[in-house]
């Protein structure tokens, strides 16, 4: 199960690239500051060790290097005092400590809008719509209009403002306007059903809801006013609905209770934009778990922790500068939308795209990358695998001279996808595989622009993130899989779960398994290069014959077959003996069919390239696989259906009808 030994990296940055990197400048700056322990820092391995050993020095250093705007409290408490107890997780109540930057007062929107001027801030493209561009000055003006409208409605710090919108400029403007006054922002993408939206927004009781009248996806026109009206009827806290015309030029707001159109609600001549500077951990966002095992958990993220983490990741790990153009293919239902928006603080332009990734033609995203001169393009591992199967070769069909980095997340990136990127996209490219989650609104492991990329590995653990892999006894291990954990606090830990006054849900989610240690739920491995391999979710690991196997280990091998679009594996219980058998479901492309020959080739590859334990006892073709709204395949939902158990929250799935494909399958009946 160990990652295969590779003798040479897939990519190594040239000396000029290393010399001009933000990370190189950061190392030089640290030495100049004469911080304790930072004198001899010259490479990533050294600065990583220092960052986790000296968090009370590292995080203020990031703050100053990135130029975060803030003020001191009147009592003179200095913001450089990072906090107390940063060397350990609070063993009994993580929600009460540590205290980060107790003297700081800042505003998230002020930091994102700091680059006022004529350079582009947002570029928006979408199916069936004309290109839009907003400069930093335009974005500031539109945010002022939005903030004035919220103030006119009486929105105050701590009030919730929600949005049922696609990845469009109004989503960013709404977030910035809410953050400017200290309101809490929360989003759902428009592909959510009514119950999915109510399960989320209904828990947080927003006063204002933004919604589009509809959208286009894969050439289809999808109307949303009736769905929005149903949502409003089921959430009594909503006092005002602001309809953003997106499908039609002037939709009828009377179809939704208490609704008004965007331009009718926002003033034409707002007062100057003001920013409420609030404590470091003042709530900024509410994000949600997938909800596949029950009602979604509502994770409250603070403004300071989100800003500090994102600035660190954007500047030091992604090397963003004001000359960059970042495009991440995402929806507002995925934390990568929040992550992408924070890039405005670096001065980079953010390129938004709303539409299907392979429609109206399979090259649509690469057309965008070429036309908009995107320098950093982010997507999912699933998209890169599909692009390979579609035979896309952007290196030959597009001018990608501006592109210097590709980011991938959402699921583990297989080794063959590394090969595809360097063979068919661009050989001189920083492929930055990243892994984190909604729970931290950031990353535990990600790229390093000054270090080599090794096939199949995430380059490094993130600066300041004390990430380890534990065995079942809670001991650190290297070179073999185990539980991914974080042993010290980090500033973007949720400040709370909503409606969790005693922190019981928070503790149960992350601290019940290893007391005082954050258990993330990933089955992972730290490699000989000090990189990270994610083998899948630990709650979905397979255990045939007592050997724990990450599902991603199967997918990496199985999805190399050109006939197989995607796959899903579960462990089926075999009865009272406690053993299980591995069952593999595959979705094939076009008219391909699963025959005995393909089954045997799958088994042979798994036996040879993984281990005999990985070989499934059953391989079954299905027409579709259930996935969450954010596009992640739901192994737990399939396992529940196969075992005749209820799926607790079907509304969390984008295609719940796919579950019926797994119910009462004759091939899985026990003898």
C-alpha positions as CSV (number, residue, x, y, z in Angstrom):
1,X,0.0,0.0,0.0
2,X,3.1,2.3,0.1
3,X,3.4,4.9,-2.6
4,X,5.7,3.6,-5.4
5,X,9.3,4.7,-5.3
6,X,10.0,7.3,-8.0
7,X,13.6,8.1,-8.9
8,X,13.0,11.5,-10.5
9,X,10.5,14.3,-9.9
10,X,7.8,15.1,-12.5
11,X,8.8,18.8,-12.3
12,X,11.4,20.9,-10.7
13,X,11.3,24.7,-10.6
14,X,14.2,26.5,-12.4
15,X,16.6,28.8,-10.4
16,X,14.9,32.0,-11.8
17,X,11.5,30.8,-10.6
18,X,12.8,29.9,-7.2
19,X,14.6,33.3,-6.9
20,X,11.5,35.4,-7.6
21,X,9.1,33.3,-5.5
22,X,7.2,34.9,-2.6
23,X,8.4,32.1,-0.4
24,X,12.0,32.9,-1.2
25,X,11.3,36.5,-0.3
26,X,9.6,35.4,2.9
27,X,12.6,33.3,4.0
28,X,14.9,36.3,3.3
29,X,12.6,38.6,5.3
30,X,12.5,36.1,8.2
31,X,16.3,36.1,8.5
32,X,16.4,39.9,8.3
33,X,13.8,40.1,11.2
34,X,16.2,38.1,13.4
35,X,13.3,36.1,14.8
36,X,14.2,33.3,17.3
37,X,15.1,30.2,15.4
38,X,14.7,31.7,12.0
39,X,18.4,32.7,11.4
40,X,19.3,29.7,9.3
41,X,16.1,29.1,7.4
42,X,17.0,28.6,3.7
43,X,14.5,25.9,2.4
44,X,11.0,24.7,2.8
45,X,11.8,21.8,5.2
46,X,13.5,24.2,7.6
47,X,10.8,26.8,7.6
48,X,8.1,24.2,8.0
49,X,9.8,22.8,11.1
50,X,10.2,26.3,12.5
51,X,6.5,27.2,11.7
52,X,5.1,24.3,13.8
53,X,7.7,24.5,16.6
54,X,7.3,28.3,17.0
55,X,3.7,29.2,16.1
56,X,3.7,32.3,18.3
57,X,6.5,33.7,16.1
58,X,5.4,32.2,12.7
59,X,1.8,33.5,12.5
60,X,2.6,37.1,13.4
61,X,5.4,36.9,10.8
62,X,2.9,35.8,8.1
63,X,0.6,38.7,9.3
64,X,3.3,41.3,8.8
65,X,4.8,39.9,5.6
66,X,1.4,39.8,4.0
67,X,0.6,43.3,5.2
68,X,-2.8,42.5,6.8
69,X,-4.6,45.7,7.7
70,X,-5.7,46.0,11.4
71,X,-5.6,48.2,14.4
72,X,-4.8,47.9,18.1
73,X,-7.3,48.1,20.8
74,X,-7.5,51.3,22.9
75,X,-5.9,49.4,25.9
76,X,-2.7,49.0,23.9
77,X,-2.8,45.3,23.5
78,X,-0.5,44.7,20.5
79,X,-1.8,42.6,17.6
80,X,1.6,40.8,17.3
81,X,0.8,38.9,20.5
82,X,-0.5,35.8,18.6
83,X,-2.2,34.2,21.5
84,X,-2.0,31.8,24.4
85,X,-1.7,28.1,24.3
86,X,-0.7,27.8,20.7
87,X,1.6,24.8,21.3
88,X,-1.3,22.4,22.0
89,X,-4.9,21.8,21.2
90,X,-7.3,22.4,24.2
91,X,-7.7,18.8,25.4
92,X,-11.3,19.2,26.7
93,X,-12.9,22.1,24.9
94,X,-11.3,23.2,21.6
95,X,-14.0,25.8,21.1
96,X,-12.7,27.8,24.1
97,X,-9.1,28.1,23.1
98,X,-6.5,29.2,22.2
99,X,-7.0,32.9,21.9
100,X,-5.6,34.2,18.6
101,X,-4.4,37.8,18.3
102,X,-6.4,39.1,21.2
103,X,-5.6,42.8,20.5
104,X,-6.3,42.8,16.8
105,X,-9.3,44.4,15.3
106,X,-9.7,44.0,11.5
107,X,-12.2,43.8,8.7
108,X,-12.1,41.1,6.1
109,X,-13.6,43.1,3.3
110,X,-11.2,46.0,3.9
111,X,-8.3,43.7,3.3
112,X,-9.8,42.3,0.1
113,X,-10.6,45.8,-1.2
114,X,-7.2,47.3,-0.5
115,X,-6.1,47.4,-4.1
116,X,-8.2,50.3,-5.4
117,X,-7.6,51.2,-9.0
118,X,-8.1,50.4,-12.7
119,X,-6.6,47.0,-12.8
120,X,-9.2,44.1,-13.2
121,X,-10.5,42.6,-9.9
122,X,-13.2,40.3,-11.2
123,X,-13.7,38.8,-14.7
124,X,-16.9,36.8,-15.1
125,X,-17.8,34.4,-17.9
126,X,-20.9,32.1,-18.0
127,X,-22.9,30.0,-20.4
128,X,-25.1,32.2,-22.5
129,X,-23.9,35.5,-21.1
130,X,-21.5,38.2,-22.2
131,X,-18.1,38.6,-20.5
132,X,-18.1,41.1,-17.6
133,X,-15.1,42.8,-16.0
134,X,-14.9,44.9,-12.8
135,X,-11.9,46.8,-11.8
136,X,-10.8,47.1,-8.2
137,X,-12.4,50.6,-8.2
138,X,-15.7,49.2,-9.7
139,X,-15.7,46.4,-7.1
140,X,-15.3,48.9,-4.2
141,X,-18.2,51.0,-5.6
142,X,-20.5,48.1,-6.0
143,X,-19.7,46.9,-2.5
144,X,-20.5,50.3,-1.2
145,X,-23.9,50.1,-2.8
146,X,-24.6,46.7,-1.3
147,X,-23.4,47.7,2.1
148,X,-25.6,50.8,2.1
149,X,-28.6,48.7,1.2
150,X,-27.9,46.2,4.0
151,X,-27.4,49.1,6.4
152,X,-30.7,50.6,5.2
153,X,-32.4,47.4,6.1
154,X,-30.9,47.4,9.6
155,X,-28.4,44.7,9.1
156,X,-25.8,44.7,11.9
157,X,-22.7,42.9,12.9
158,X,-23.6,39.2,13.6
159,X,-26.7,39.1,11.5
160,X,-26.8,36.4,8.9
161,X,-27.0,37.1,5.2
162,X,-27.5,34.2,2.8
163,X,-27.2,33.7,-0.9
164,X,-28.7,31.1,-3.3
165,X,-26.5,32.1,-6.3
166,X,-24.0,30.8,-8.8
167,X,-20.3,31.8,-9.1
168,X,-21.0,35.3,-10.3
169,X,-19.8,38.8,-9.3
170,X,-22.9,39.6,-7.3
171,X,-21.9,36.7,-5.0
172,X,-18.5,38.3,-4.3
173,X,-20.1,41.8,-4.0
174,X,-22.7,40.5,-1.5
175,X,-20.1,38.8,0.6
176,X,-17.9,41.9,0.7
177,X,-20.9,44.1,1.6
178,X,-21.9,41.8,4.4
179,X,-18.4,41.5,5.7
180,X,-17.8,45.2,5.6
181,X,-20.4,45.7,8.4
182,X,-19.6,42.4,10.2
183,X,-22.6,40.4,9.0
184,X,-22.1,36.7,8.6
185,X,-22.2,35.3,5.0
186,X,-23.4,31.9,3.9
187,X,-24.1,30.4,0.4
188,X,-25.7,27.5,-1.4
189,X,-25.2,26.9,-5.1
190,X,-28.4,27.0,-7.2
191,X,-28.3,23.2,-7.9
192,X,-29.4,22.6,-4.4
193,X,-33.0,21.4,-3.9
194,X,-35.4,23.2,-1.6
195,X,-34.9,20.8,1.3
196,X,-31.1,21.0,0.9
197,X,-31.2,24.8,1.1
198,X,-33.7,24.8,4.1
199,X,-31.6,22.2,5.9
200,X,-28.7,24.7,5.8
201,X,-30.1,28.2,5.9
202,X,-33.0,27.2,8.1
203,X,-30.5,26.5,10.9
204,X,-28.8,29.9,10.8
205,X,-32.0,32.1,10.4
206,X,-30.8,34.7,7.8
207,X,-32.5,38.1,7.7
208,X,-31.7,38.7,4.0
209,X,-31.6,36.2,1.1
210,X,-30.0,36.9,-2.3
211,X,-31.1,34.6,-5.1
212,X,-30.9,34.5,-8.9
213,X,-34.0,34.0,-11.0
214,X,-32.3,31.0,-12.7
215,X,-29.2,29.9,-14.6
216,X,-28.0,27.9,-17.6
217,X,-26.1,24.6,-17.3
218,X,-25.0,22.3,-20.1
219,X,-27.3,24.2,-22.5
220,X,-30.4,23.9,-20.3
221,X,-32.4,26.8,-18.9
222,X,-33.1,26.2,-15.2
223,X,-35.6,28.6,-13.5
224,X,-35.4,29.2,-9.7
225,X,-38.1,31.7,-8.6
226,X,-40.6,29.0,-7.7
227,X,-37.9,27.1,-5.7
228,X,-36.8,30.3,-4.0
229,X,-40.4,31.1,-3.0
230,X,-40.7,27.7,-1.4
231,X,-37.5,28.3,0.5
232,X,-38.7,31.6,1.8
233,X,-42.0,30.1,2.9
234,X,-40.1,27.6,5.0
235,X,-37.6,30.0,6.7
236,X,-39.6,32.6,8.6
237,X,-36.5,34.7,9.6
238,X,-36.1,35.9,6.0
239,X,-37.3,39.5,5.9
240,X,-36.1,40.5,2.4
241,X,-35.3,38.6,-0.8
242,X,-33.1,40.3,-3.3
243,X,-33.5,38.8,-6.8
244,X,-30.5,39.1,-9.1
245,X,-31.6,39.0,-12.8
246,X,-29.5,36.3,-14.4
247,X,-31.7,34.2,-16.6
248,X,-34.0,37.0,-17.7
249,X,-33.4,40.8,-18.0
250,X,-36.2,41.7,-15.6
251,X,-37.8,38.8,-13.8
252,X,-41.0,39.4,-11.8
253,X,-40.1,39.7,-8.1
254,X,-43.8,39.4,-7.2
255,X,-43.4,35.6,-7.6
256,X,-41.3,35.5,-4.4
257,X,-42.6,36.9,-1.1
258,X,-40.9,40.0,0.2
259,X,-38.7,40.2,-3.0
260,X,-37.1,43.1,-4.8
261,X,-34.8,43.3,-7.8
262,X,-31.1,43.9,-7.2
263,X,-30.8,47.3,-8.9
264,X,-34.1,48.5,-7.4
265,X,-32.8,47.7,-3.9
266,X,-29.2,49.1,-4.2
267,X,-28.9,52.9,-4.1
268,X,-27.3,54.6,-7.1
269,X,-25.2,57.1,-4.9
270,X,-24.2,55.3,-1.7
271,X,-22.2,57.0,1.0
272,X,-18.5,56.2,1.3
273,X,-17.7,52.6,2.2
274,X,-17.0,52.1,5.9
275,X,-15.5,49.0,7.5
276,X,-16.4,47.8,10.9
277,X,-13.1,46.6,12.5
278,X,-14.0,43.7,14.8
279,X,-12.1,41.1,16.9
280,X,-10.0,38.5,15.1
281,X,-12.5,35.7,15.6
282,X,-15.6,37.6,14.7
283,X,-17.8,35.3,12.5
284,X,-17.4,35.8,8.8
285,X,-18.7,32.7,7.1
286,X,-21.0,29.8,7.9
287,X,-20.1,26.7,5.8
288,X,-21.7,23.3,5.9
289,X,-20.8,19.7,6.0
290,X,-22.1,17.5,3.2
291,X,-25.0,16.3,5.4
292,X,-24.9,12.7,4.0
293,X,-25.0,11.3,7.6
294,X,-27.6,13.7,9.0
295,X,-28.5,17.3,9.1
296,X,-25.5,19.4,7.8
297,X,-23.2,20.7,10.5
298,X,-22.9,24.5,10.4
299,X,-19.3,25.6,10.8
300,X,-18.7,29.2,11.8
301,X,-15.4,30.6,10.5
302,X,-13.8,33.7,11.8
303,X,-12.7,36.7,9.7
304,X,-9.1,36.8,11.0
305,X,-8.3,33.1,10.8
306,X,-9.8,32.8,7.3
307,X,-7.9,35.9,6.1
308,X,-4.6,34.8,7.7
309,X,-4.7,31.2,6.3
310,X,-5.8,32.3,2.9
311,X,-3.1,35.0,2.6
312,X,-0.5,32.4,3.7
313,X,-1.7,29.9,1.1
314,X,-2.2,32.3,-1.7
315,X,1.1,34.2,-1.3
316,X,3.5,31.5,0.0
317,X,2.1,28.3,-1.4
318,X,0.5,29.5,-4.7
319,X,2.9,32.4,-5.2
320,X,0.1,34.9,-6.2
321,X,1.0,38.5,-7.0
322,X,-1.0,41.4,-8.4
323,X,0.1,40.3,-11.9
324,X,-1.7,37.0,-11.6
325,X,-5.1,35.9,-12.9
326,X,-6.6,33.1,-10.8
327,X,-9.5,30.9,-12.0
328,X,-10.9,28.1,-9.9
329,X,-13.7,26.1,-11.4
330,X,-16.1,25.9,-8.5
331,X,-19.6,26.6,-7.3
332,X,-20.7,28.7,-4.3
333,X,-21.5,25.4,-2.5
334,X,-17.8,24.5,-2.2
335,X,-15.3,26.1,0.1
336,X,-13.0,26.7,-2.9
337,X,-15.4,29.6,-3.7
338,X,-14.5,31.3,-0.4
339,X,-10.8,30.4,-0.9
340,X,-10.8,31.9,-4.4
341,X,-12.5,35.1,-3.3
342,X,-9.8,35.8,-0.8
343,X,-7.2,36.0,-3.6
344,X,-8.4,39.6,-4.1
345,X,-6.3,40.6,-1.1
346,X,-3.1,39.8,-3.1
347,X,-4.2,42.1,-5.9
348,X,-4.6,39.3,-8.4
349,X,-7.6,39.2,-10.7
350,X,-10.2,36.5,-10.0
351,X,-11.7,34.9,-13.1
352,X,-15.2,33.5,-12.4
353,X,-16.8,30.9,-14.5
354,X,-20.4,29.6,-14.3
355,X,-21.3,26.7,-16.5
356,X,-20.7,23.1,-17.3
357,X,-17.0,22.0,-17.7
358,X,-17.5,20.1,-20.9
359,X,-20.3,22.1,-22.6
360,X,-20.8,23.6,-25.2
361,X,-17.6,21.7,-26.1
362,X,-15.1,19.7,-24.1
363,X,-12.5,22.5,-24.5
364,X,-14.5,25.2,-22.9
365,X,-12.3,25.6,-19.8
366,X,-9.1,25.6,-21.8
367,X,-10.6,28.2,-24.1
368,X,-11.2,30.4,-21.1
369,X,-7.6,29.8,-19.8
370,X,-6.2,30.9,-23.1
371,X,-8.5,33.8,-23.8
372,X,-8.2,35.3,-20.3
373,X,-4.5,34.6,-19.9
374,X,-5.1,32.7,-16.7
375,X,-1.9,32.1,-14.8
376,X,-3.2,29.8,-12.0
377,X,-6.0,27.4,-12.9
378,X,-7.8,25.4,-10.3
379,X,-10.1,22.4,-10.8
380,X,-10.9,19.0,-9.4
381,X,-9.0,15.7,-9.7
382,X,-12.2,14.3,-11.4
383,X,-12.1,16.9,-14.1
384,X,-8.5,16.2,-14.9
385,X,-9.3,12.5,-15.2
386,X,-12.2,13.2,-17.4
387,X,-10.1,15.5,-19.6
388,X,-7.6,12.7,-20.1
389,X,-10.4,10.3,-21.1
390,X,-11.8,12.9,-23.5
391,X,-8.5,13.0,-25.2
392,X,-8.0,16.7,-24.5
393,X,-4.5,18.0,-25.3
394,X,-4.5,21.7,-24.4
395,X,-0.7,21.8,-25.0
396,X,-1.4,21.2,-28.7
397,X,-4.7,23.0,-29.1
398,X,-4.2,26.1,-26.9
399,X,-1.7,28.9,-26.2
400,X,-1.0,28.3,-22.5
401,X,2.1,30.6,-22.3
402,X,0.6,32.5,-19.4
403,X,-0.3,29.4,-17.4
404,X,2.3,28.6,-14.7
405,X,0.3,26.5,-12.2
406,X,-2.6,24.1,-12.0
407,X,-4.3,23.4,-8.7
408,X,-6.3,20.2,-8.0
409,X,-8.5,19.2,-5.1
410,X,-11.8,17.6,-4.2
411,X,-10.5,14.0,-4.2
412,X,-7.0,12.3,-4.4
413,X,-5.1,13.0,-7.7
414,X,-4.0,9.7,-9.2
415,X,-0.5,9.2,-10.5
416,X,-1.6,8.9,-14.1
417,X,-3.2,12.4,-13.8
418,X,0.2,13.8,-13.0
419,X,1.5,12.2,-16.2
420,X,-1.4,13.6,-18.1
421,X,-0.8,17.1,-16.9
422,X,2.9,17.1,-17.8
423,X,2.4,15.3,-21.1
424,X,-0.8,16.9,-22.4
425,X,-1.2,20.3,-20.7
426,X,2.3,21.8,-20.1
427,X,5.7,20.3,-19.1
428,X,6.9,23.4,-17.3
429,X,4.1,23.8,-14.8
430,X,3.6,23.8,-11.1
431,X,1.0,21.0,-10.4
432,X,-0.2,21.8,-7.0
433,X,-2.4,19.0,-5.5
434,X,-4.0,20.4,-2.4
435,X,-6.1,18.8,0.4
436,X,-8.0,20.3,3.3
437,X,-11.6,20.8,3.8
438,X,-14.7,22.8,4.7
439,X,-13.8,22.3,8.4
440,X,-10.7,24.4,8.1
441,X,-11.7,26.5,5.0
442,X,-8.1,25.9,3.9
443,X,-5.5,23.2,3.4
444,X,-3.5,20.7,5.5
445,X,-1.3,19.7,2.6
446,X,-0.6,21.7,-0.6
447,X,2.0,22.8,-3.1
448,X,5.3,24.6,-2.7
449,X,6.5,26.6,-5.7
450,X,10.1,26.3,-4.9
451,X,10.2,22.5,-4.5
452,X,10.0,19.5,-6.9
453,X,6.7,17.8,-7.7
454,X,6.8,14.0,-7.2
455,X,4.3,11.8,-9.1
456,X,1.2,10.9,-7.0
457,X,2.2,13.0,-4.0
458,X,1.0,16.3,-2.5
459,X,4.2,18.3,-2.1
460,X,4.1,19.2,1.5
461,X,2.3,19.8,4.7
462,X,1.2,23.5,4.9
463,X,3.2,26.0,6.9
464,X,2.1,26.3,10.5
465,X,0.0,23.1,10.2
466,X,1.3,20.4,12.6
467,X,0.1,17.5,10.5
468,X,1.0,13.9,11.3
469,X,-0.3,10.5,10.4
470,X,-1.2,8.3,13.4
471,X,-1.7,4.6,13.8
472,X,-4.6,3.1,15.7
473,X,-2.7,3.6,19.0
474,X,-2.1,7.3,18.3
475,X,1.6,7.0,17.4
476,X,3.1,8.9,14.5
477,X,4.0,6.8,11.5
478,X,5.9,7.4,8.2
479,X,5.8,5.4,5.0
480,X,2.5,3.7,5.7
481,X,-1.2,4.8,5.9
482,X,-2.9,6.0,9.0
483,X,-5.2,8.7,10.3
484,X,-4.4,12.2,9.2
485,X,-4.3,14.4,12.3
486,X,-3.2,17.9,13.4
487,X,-1.6,18.1,16.8
488,X,-1.5,21.9,17.3
489,X,-4.1,24.6,16.8
490,X,-4.3,26.6,13.6
491,X,-6.1,30.0,13.2
492,X,-8.7,28.8,10.7
493,X,-10.2,26.2,13.1
494,X,-14.0,26.9,13.2
495,X,-14.7,29.4,16.0
496,X,-17.8,27.4,16.7
497,X,-20.5,25.2,15.3
498,X,-23.9,27.0,15.0
499,X,-26.4,26.0,17.7
500,X,-23.7,24.1,19.6
501,X,-23.5,26.2,22.8
502,X,-21.5,23.8,24.9
503,X,-19.2,22.7,22.0
504,X,-20.3,19.0,22.2
505,X,-20.8,18.7,18.4
506,X,-17.5,20.3,17.8
507,X,-15.6,18.0,20.1
508,X,-17.4,14.9,18.8
509,X,-16.6,15.8,15.2
510,X,-12.8,16.2,15.6
511,X,-11.5,15.4,19.1
512,X,-13.3,12.3,20.3
513,X,-10.9,9.8,18.7
514,X,-7.6,11.2,19.8
515,X,-8.1,13.5,22.8
516,X,-6.4,16.8,22.3
517,X,-5.7,16.1,18.6
518,X,-7.7,17.1,15.5
519,X,-8.6,13.9,13.6
520,X,-9.5,15.0,10.1
521,X,-11.0,11.8,8.8
522,X,-8.6,11.2,5.9
523,X,-6.6,7.9,5.5
524,X,-3.2,9.3,4.5
525,X,0.5,8.7,4.4
526,X,3.6,10.8,4.7
527,X,6.2,9.8,2.1
528,X,10.0,9.7,2.0
529,X,10.0,13.1,0.3
530,X,8.0,14.5,3.2
531,X,5.0,14.7,0.9
532,X,1.5,13.5,1.5
533,X,-0.7,10.8,-0.2
534,X,-4.4,10.7,0.6
535,X,-5.8,7.2,0.3
536,X,-9.4,8.2,0.9
537,X,-11.8,8.9,3.7
538,X,-11.0,6.9,6.8
539,X,-14.7,6.2,7.4
540,X,-14.9,4.6,4.0
541,X,-11.8,2.5,4.2
542,X,-12.1,-1.2,3.3
543,X,-11.0,-3.9,5.7
544,X,-10.9,-7.2,3.9
545,X,-9.2,-9.9,6.0
546,X,-8.3,-7.2,8.6
547,X,-6.2,-5.1,6.2
548,X,-7.3,-1.4,6.0
549,X,-7.3,-0.1,2.4
550,X,-8.1,3.4,1.3
551,X,-10.7,3.5,-1.6
552,X,-8.5,6.0,-3.5
553,X,-5.9,3.2,-3.8
554,X,-8.4,1.2,-6.0
555,X,-9.6,4.2,-7.9
556,X,-6.1,5.2,-9.0
557,X,-5.6,1.8,-10.7
558,X,-9.1,1.1,-11.9
559,X,-9.7,4.5,-13.5
560,X,-6.6,4.1,-15.7
561,X,-8.7,1.9,-18.0
562,X,-10.0,4.1,-20.9
563,X,-13.4,2.3,-20.7
564,X,-14.0,3.4,-17.1
565,X,-15.2,6.9,-16.4
566,X,-15.3,6.6,-12.6
567,X,-15.6,4.0,-9.9
568,X,-16.8,3.4,-6.3
569,X,-15.8,0.8,-3.8
570,X,-17.5,-0.4,-0.6
571,X,-17.0,-3.1,1.9
572,X,-20.0,-5.5,2.1
573,X,-20.5,-7.2,5.5
574,X,-20.4,-11.0,5.2
575,X,-22.3,-11.8,8.3
576,X,-21.6,-12.7,11.9
577,X,-18.0,-13.5,11.4
578,X,-17.1,-9.8,11.0
579,X,-15.3,-10.2,7.6
580,X,-16.1,-8.1,4.6
581,X,-15.7,-8.4,0.8
582,X,-14.7,-5.6,-1.5
583,X,-17.3,-4.6,-4.0
584,X,-16.4,-2.4,-6.9
585,X,-18.9,-0.5,-9.0
586,X,-17.8,1.1,-12.3
587,X,-19.4,3.6,-14.6
588,X,-18.3,3.0,-18.2
589,X,-18.1,5.5,-21.1
590,X,-20.4,5.4,-24.1
591,X,-21.5,2.0,-25.1
592,X,-18.8,0.1,-23.3
593,X,-19.9,-3.0,-21.3
594,X,-18.4,-4.8,-18.4
595,X,-17.6,-8.3,-19.6
596,X,-15.5,-11.1,-18.0
597,X,-12.4,-9.9,-19.9
598,X,-12.5,-6.4,-18.4
599,X,-13.3,-7.8,-15.0
600,X,-10.2,-10.0,-15.2
601,X,-8.0,-7.1,-16.4
602,X,-9.2,-5.0,-13.5
603,X,-8.3,-7.8,-11.0
604,X,-4.9,-8.4,-12.6
605,X,-4.0,-4.7,-12.4
606,X,-5.0,-4.4,-8.8
607,X,-3.2,-7.6,-7.9
608,X,0.0,-6.5,-9.6
609,X,0.0,-2.7,-8.9
610,X,-1.6,-2.6,-5.5
611,X,-1.9,-6.0,-3.6
612,X,-4.1,-9.1,-3.5
613,X,-6.1,-7.5,-0.7
614,X,-7.3,-4.8,-3.1
615,X,-8.8,-7.2,-5.6
616,X,-12.6,-6.9,-5.4
617,X,-14.7,-10.0,-5.0
618,X,-17.5,-8.4,-7.0
619,X,-17.3,-6.0,-9.9
620,X,-20.6,-4.5,-11.1
621,X,-21.4,-2.0,-13.8
622,X,-23.8,0.8,-12.9
623,X,-25.2,3.7,-15.0
624,X,-24.4,6.4,-12.4
625,X,-22.8,7.0,-9.1
626,X,-24.4,9.2,-6.3
627,X,-22.5,12.3,-5.6
628,X,-22.9,15.2,-3.2
629,X,-23.8,18.7,-4.4
630,X,-20.1,19.6,-4.4
631,X,-19.4,16.6,-6.7
632,X,-17.8,14.1,-4.3
633,X,-18.9,10.5,-4.7
634,X,-20.8,9.3,-1.7
635,X,-19.4,5.9,-0.7
636,X,-21.3,5.9,2.6
637,X,-24.7,6.4,1.0
638,X,-24.1,3.4,-1.4
639,X,-22.9,1.2,1.5
640,X,-26.1,2.1,3.5
641,X,-28.3,1.1,0.5
642,X,-26.5,-2.1,-0.1
643,X,-26.9,-3.1,3.6
644,X,-30.6,-2.1,3.6
645,X,-30.0,0.9,5.9
646,X,-31.6,4.3,5.5
647,X,-29.6,7.1,3.9
648,X,-30.0,9.8,6.5
649,X,-30.0,12.9,4.3
650,X,-30.8,12.2,0.6
651,X,-31.2,15.9,0.0
652,X,-27.4,16.3,0.3
653,X,-27.0,14.4,-3.0
654,X,-27.1,16.0,-6.3
655,X,-28.5,12.9,-8.0
656,X,-30.3,10.9,-5.2
657,X,-32.1,8.8,-7.9
658,X,-28.8,7.0,-8.5
659,X,-29.2,5.3,-5.1
660,X,-31.9,3.0,-6.6
661,X,-29.2,1.5,-8.9
662,X,-27.7,-0.2,-5.9
663,X,-30.8,-1.4,-4.1
664,X,-31.4,-5.2,-3.9
665,X,-28.8,-6.2,-6.5
666,X,-29.0,-9.9,-7.2
667,X,-25.1,-10.0,-7.5
668,X,-24.8,-9.0,-3.9
669,X,-27.2,-11.4,-2.3
670,X,-25.6,-13.5,0.4
671,X,-25.5,-17.3,-0.2
